[in-house]
Each structure stands twice: as structure tokens, then as C-alpha cells.
Amino acid sequence: MPLKMIGTIEIPGSAGSSFDHGAFDPKSRRIFVAHTGRDCVEVIDHDTRKHIATAPGFPGVAGVVAEAGTVLVTNRGAASLACIDAFSLKTRAVFKTGSRPNGVAIASQQGLAIAACIGDEAHGAKLQVFGLDGGQHYSIDLPGQPRWCVTDAASNQVFLAIREPSMVLVARLPDLGDVEHWELPIGGAHGLDIDHQGGRLYVACDEAMLVEVDMGARKASNTWPIAGAPDVTFFNPATGLVHVAIGKPGLVQSIDPRTGDSARIVTGAGAHTTALVAPNILYAFSPFHRGALILEDV
């Protein structure tokens, strides 16, 4: 069950910097990670396990998702959502969002981009949907600060972690109708991923707990302790494990929801973000190690 460190990849300018969300695009076979401290997106070729490009011009870059050759990036510093070609790295479109966009999801079956905006003193938190062809735009106000979001397999619903009051907000796509609030028993909903086959959500919460949510019952079905305040969380459908990145003290904790077994691997202080390449590789981004750690899900 424990992750095993099998290598590192140096990323230019990463010493003493900061990263946010990362994602793997199966079509291009590339990893994309938000290099927040440098306002850019870093690109790693998964097959050669080498850093191949730095794409500049993403102020306060926070969230990254990738699918079918398309990469979406939220820019907190510019209140925008960028759509990038995964091969050429050229920007296809830029959408104006609410203040401080953070979480992002892609519903490629419907051609949709989803952004969760934290807001500021003048503007409230919002969840927004954009048609990638520019033809649709929907927006709703949120009851609290949004964190990460995911969609179901059919891209019919979006699930969004809300920090306080701690919950999963559920809305229909594309119009964000039929909103539901699934309250959580643990405060500070943060990292979020979905087990499509098992019908479960996994929510890593700031109060140092991982919560399993039964999507059919619309409520929490189990909880497990974790080592600290979490961030990026991935469910690996190939192994059935949930991997939670914890920046302080700097580790990835892996939990088997079927048994409750747990294991940890030390990464580095500030390494709070990862990118999963199923079936067996997890990249952890560590400023202390000047780049990416390659972890094998054994």
C-alpha cells in the first residue's frame, strides 16, 4: 500500500517557490502544474519524465485540469479562466470570471469549463460555467468559500467543496440548477475527488479528516484521520486508494477506504499538490526538492 519514491524531475525556478494544482492529460501524455509563485504553468512529459516547457502569463495561477488535449487554468490575479491547447501550449480562449477563481473542472462531453471563484470584500463567491465555444454562461452565488470541484462521469452534475459551512454543493450542468447542499460532519472541506464506479466522493477537510460521501444517500458514510490540513486529493481507480497531499509537515497520506488502512510518505515542507497518472504514478510538487517527486502507487 505505501507509495514508493522512484525519481525526481527538476523544474526551473522552483526552489523556494510555490505550486498549486496539477493534472495529467491522457491525450498529450503531459502533466500540467500551476506554478503559482512564478505566474506560469509548467509542463512535464510523462513518458520521458522530463520537464519540457514553461508557459508564462498566468497571474496567480491556481487551478489546473486537463482532458482530451485541453487544459483549463484559473488565474486568481487576473480574474480569468484560460483554455490552452495541450500540444501547442497556445491559449485558445480566455473567459472573464468572478474575483479570485480557484477550483476548476472540465466537462468535455458537454464542452463546458467550470470555475469556482472565492470572491473578495466587494464581490461574493460564485460558481460559473462557460461554454468552451463561447456560447454559454451560467453563474450562481455560493454560501461560502469554494475549494475544489469535480463532475460526474456523464458531466451531468458538478460537486464543489465549500469550506464553511463545510459541505459539498451539488448542481446540475450546464445551467447550475437543482442545487443541493450536502453538509459534512467535519469542518473545512478542501480537497475533493470522485470514485465514479463506487458512487463515492472523498473530501479532505482542514480539521485533519478525510470524509467519504455516499452520493446515493447524499451524506457522509465514513471518516478517517489524516496528518494535518490537506490540499490536493486524488482517488486512484486502479488501486482504490485515496492520496491526500499535506503541505505541513510535508507528506502524502494514502488511505484504503475498503479497510481503513493508512500509510504516509514524506515529501517536503510546502509540497501540498500532486498529479495522478493512473494506474500507478503520483507526482508530488516540492519546492524543497526543486521540482517534482515521482511516487509509485504500489
GISUL-V753200 format. One record per pair of residues at least 6 apart in sequence whose ideal C-beta (glycine too) atoms are under 7 Angstrom apart, sorted by the first residue. I is the first residue (numbers start at 1). J is the second residue. D is the distance in whole Angstrom. If there is no record, write none. Layout:
((I:J:D) (I:J:D))
This chain:
((1:241:7) (1:254:6) (1:256:6) (1:261:6) (1:263:5) (2:254:7) (2:263:4) (2:265:6) (3:252:6) (3:254:6) (3:265:4) (3:282:6) (3:295:4) (3:296:7) (3:297:6) (4:295:7) (4:296:5) (4:298:5) (5:265:7) (5:293:6) (5:295:6) (6:294:5) (6:296:5) (7:49:7) (7:294:4) (8:289:6) (8:291:6) (8:292:7) (8:293:6) (8:294:7) (9:44:6) (9:49:6) (9:50:7) (9:51:6) (9:291:5) (9:292:4) (9:294:7) (10:51:7) (10:290:6) (10:291:4) (11:42:5) (11:51:5) (11:290:7) (11:291:4) (11:292:6) (12:54:6) (13:38:5) (14:287:6) (14:290:5) (14:291:5) (15:287:6) (15:290:5) (16:287:6) (17:35:7) (17:37:3) (17:38:6) (17:287:5) (18:36:5) (18:37:4) (18:270:7) (18:287:6) (19:33:6) (19:34:6) (19:35:6) (19:36:6) (19:273:5) (19:285:4) (20:34:4) (20:36:5) (20:61:7) (20:62:5) (20:63:7) (20:273:6) (21:34:5) (21:62:7) (21:63:5) (21:64:5) (21:232:6) (21:273:6) (22:31:6) (22:32:7) (22:33:4) (22:64:6) (22:273:6) (22:274:6) (22:275:3) (22:283:6) (22:285:6) (23:32:5) (23:64:5) (23:65:5) (23:66:4) (23:275:6) (24:31:5) (24:46:7) (24:66:6) (24:275:5) (24:276:7) (24:277:5) (25:32:7) (25:66:4) (25:67:6) (25:69:7) (25:71:6) (25:86:5) (27:68:5) (27:69:4) (27:86:7) (28:69:6) (28:86:4) (28:87:6) (29:45:7) (29:46:5) (29:47:5) (30:43:6) (30:44:7) (30:45:6) (30:46:6) (30:86:6) (31:44:4) (31:46:6) (31:275:5) (31:283:6) (32:41:6) (32:43:6) (32:64:5) (32:66:5) (32:71:5) (33:41:7) (33:42:5) (33:64:6) (33:275:6) (33:285:6) (34:41:6) (34:61:4) (34:62:6) (34:63:7) (34:64:5) (34:73:7) (35:41:7) (35:42:5) (35:61:7) (36:60:7) (36:61:6) (36:62:6) (39:56:7) (39:58:6) (39:59:5) (39:60:7) (39:61:6) (40:54:5) (40:55:6) (40:56:5) (40:58:6) (40:61:7) (41:55:4) (41:58:6) (41:61:6) (41:64:7) (41:73:6) (42:51:7) (42:54:6) (43:52:5) (43:53:4) (43:55:7) (43:89:7) (44:50:7) (44:51:5) (44:52:7) (44:292:6) (45:52:5) (46:277:6) (49:294:6) (53:89:6) (55:89:5) (58:73:6) (58:75:5) (58:82:7) (59:75:5) (59:77:3) (59:78:4) (60:75:6) (60:76:4) (60:77:3) (60:78:7) (61:73:6) (61:75:6) (62:74:5) (62:76:5) (62:101:7) (62:102:5) (63:74:4) (63:102:6) (63:103:5) (63:104:4) (64:71:7) (64:73:5) (65:72:5) (65:104:5) (65:105:6) (65:106:5) (66:86:6) (67:106:5) (67:108:5) (68:108:5) (69:85:7) (69:86:5) (69:87:6) (70:83:6) (70:86:6) (70:106:7) (70:108:7) (71:84:4) (71:86:5) (72:81:6) (72:83:6) (72:104:5) (72:106:5) (72:113:5) (73:82:5) (73:84:6) (74:81:6) (74:101:4) (74:102:6) (74:104:5) (74:115:6) (75:82:6) (75:101:7) (76:100:5) (76:101:6) (76:102:7) (79:96:7) (79:97:5) (79:98:7) (79:99:6) (79:101:7) (80:94:5) (80:95:7) (80:96:6) (80:97:6) (81:95:5) (81:97:5) (81:101:6) (81:104:7) (81:113:6) (81:115:5) (81:130:7) (82:91:5) (82:94:5) (83:91:7) (83:92:5) (83:93:4) (83:113:7) (83:132:6) (84:91:6) (84:92:7) (85:92:6) (93:132:7) (93:134:7) (95:113:7) (95:130:5) (97:115:5) (97:117:5) (97:128:6) (98:117:3) (98:119:6) (98:123:6) (98:126:4) (98:128:6) (99:117:6) (99:118:7) (99:119:5) (99:120:5) (99:123:4) (100:117:6) (100:118:4) (100:119:6) (100:120:6) (101:115:5) (101:117:5) (102:116:6) (102:117:7) (102:118:5) (102:146:6) (102:147:7) (103:116:4) (103:146:6) (103:147:6) (103:148:5) (103:149:4) (103:160:7) (104:114:6) (104:115:5) (105:114:4) (105:149:5) (105:150:6) (105:151:5) (105:158:6) (106:113:6) (107:114:7) (107:151:5) (107:155:4) (107:173:6) (109:154:7) (109:155:4) (110:155:5) (110:173:6) (110:174:6) (111:131:6) (111:132:5) (111:133:6) (112:129:6) (112:130:7) (112:131:6) (112:132:7) (112:155:7) (112:173:6) (112:174:5) (113:130:5) (113:132:6) (114:129:5) (114:149:6) (114:158:6) (115:128:5) (116:127:5) (116:146:4) (116:149:5) (116:160:6) (117:125:6) (117:126:5) (117:128:7) (118:125:6) (118:145:6) (118:146:6) (119:125:4) (119:126:7) (124:141:6) (125:142:4) (125:144:7) (125:145:6) (125:146:6) (126:139:5) (126:140:7) (126:141:6) (126:142:6) (127:140:5) (127:142:6) (127:146:7) (127:160:6) (127:171:7) (127:176:6) (128:138:7) (128:139:5) (129:136:7) (129:138:4) (129:173:7) (129:174:5) (129:176:6) (130:136:7) (130:137:6) (136:174:6) (138:174:6) (138:175:5) (138:176:5) (140:171:7) (140:176:5) (140:179:7) (142:162:7) (142:169:7) (143:162:6) (143:165:7) (144:162:4) (144:163:6) (144:164:5) (144:165:6) (145:162:7) (145:163:4) (145:164:7) (146:160:6) (146:162:6) (147:161:4) (147:163:6) (147:189:6) (147:190:5) (147:192:7) (148:161:5) (148:191:6) (148:192:4) (149:158:6) (149:159:6) (149:160:4) (149:192:7) (150:159:5) (150:192:6) (150:193:6) (150:194:5) (151:157:7) (151:158:5) (151:173:7) (152:196:7) (153:196:4) (155:173:6) (156:172:7) (156:173:6) (157:170:6) (157:171:7) (157:172:6) (157:173:6) (158:171:5) (158:173:6) (159:168:5) (159:170:6) (159:192:7) (159:194:7) (159:201:6) (160:168:7) (160:169:5) (161:168:6) (161:189:4) (161:190:6) (161:192:4) (161:203:6) (162:169:5) (162:189:6) (163:188:6) (163:189:6) (163:190:7) (164:187:7) (164:188:7) (165:183:7) (166:184:5) (166:186:6) (166:187:5) (166:188:6) (166:189:5) (166:205:6) (167:181:5) (167:182:6) (167:183:5) (167:184:6) (167:189:6) (168:182:4) (168:184:7) (168:189:7) (168:201:6) (168:203:6) (168:213:6) (169:179:7) (169:181:6) (170:179:7) (170:180:4) (170:182:6) (171:177:7) (171:178:7) (171:179:5) (172:178:4) (180:218:7) (182:213:6) (182:218:5) (182:219:6) (184:203:6) (184:205:7) (184:211:5) (184:220:6) (185:220:5) (185:223:7) (186:205:4) (186:207:5) (186:209:4) (186:211:5) (186:223:6) (187:205:6) (187:206:6) (187:207:5) (188:205:5) (188:206:3) (188:207:5) (189:203:5) (189:205:6) (190:204:5) (190:205:6) (190:206:6) (190:230:6) (190:231:6) (191:204:4) (191:230:5) (191:231:6) (191:232:6) (191:233:3) (191:244:6) (192:201:7) (192:203:5) (192:233:6) (193:202:5) (193:233:5) (193:234:5) (193:235:4) (194:201:5) (194:235:7) (195:235:5) (195:237:7) (197:237:7) (199:214:7) (199:215:5) (199:216:6) (200:212:6) (200:213:7) (200:214:6) (200:215:6) (201:213:4) (201:215:6) (202:210:6) (202:212:6) (202:233:6) (202:235:5) (202:242:5) (203:211:5) (203:213:6) (204:210:5) (204:226:7) (204:230:4) (204:233:4) (204:244:5) (205:211:6) (206:229:5) (208:225:6) (208:226:5) (208:228:6) (208:229:7) (209:223:5) (209:224:7) (209:225:6) (209:226:6) (210:223:7) (210:224:5) (210:226:5) (210:242:6) (210:244:6) (210:255:6) (211:220:5) (211:223:5) (212:220:7) (212:221:5) (212:222:4) (212:257:6) (213:219:7) (213:220:6) (213:221:7) (214:221:4) (222:257:7) (224:255:5) (224:260:6) (224:262:7) (226:244:6) (226:246:7) (226:253:5) (227:246:5) (227:251:6) (227:253:6) (227:264:6) (228:246:5) (228:248:6) (228:249:7) (229:246:7) (229:248:7) (230:244:5) (230:245:7) (230:246:5) (231:245:5) (231:247:6) (231:272:4) (231:273:6) (232:245:5) (232:272:7) (232:273:5) (232:274:5) (233:242:7) (233:244:5) (234:243:5) (234:274:6) (234:276:4) (234:282:7) (235:242:5) (236:243:7) (236:276:6) (236:278:6) (236:297:6) (237:278:6) (238:278:5) (238:279:3) (238:280:7) (239:297:5) (240:256:7) (240:258:6) (241:254:5) (241:255:7) (241:256:6) (241:297:7) (242:255:5) (242:257:6) (243:252:6) (243:254:5) (243:274:6) (243:282:6) (244:252:7) (244:253:5) (245:252:5) (245:271:7) (245:272:5) (245:273:6) (245:274:5) (245:284:6) (246:253:6) (246:272:7) (247:270:5) (247:271:6) (247:272:3) (248:269:7) (249:269:7) (250:266:6) (250:267:5) (250:268:5) (250:269:4) (250:270:7) (250:271:5) (251:264:5) (251:265:6) (251:266:5) (251:267:6) (252:265:5) (252:267:6) (252:274:7) (252:282:7) (252:284:6) (252:295:7) (253:262:6) (253:264:5) (254:262:7) (254:263:5) (255:262:5) (265:295:7) (267:284:5) (267:286:5) (267:293:6) (268:286:4) (268:288:3) (268:289:6) (269:288:6) (270:287:5) (270:288:7) (271:284:5) (271:285:6) (271:286:4) (271:288:7) (273:285:5) (274:282:5) (274:283:6) (274:284:5) (275:283:5) (276:282:5) (280:296:6) (280:297:5) (281:294:7) (281:296:6) (281:297:7) (282:295:4) (282:297:6) (283:292:5) (283:294:6) (284:292:7) (284:293:4) (284:295:6) (285:292:5) (286:293:6))
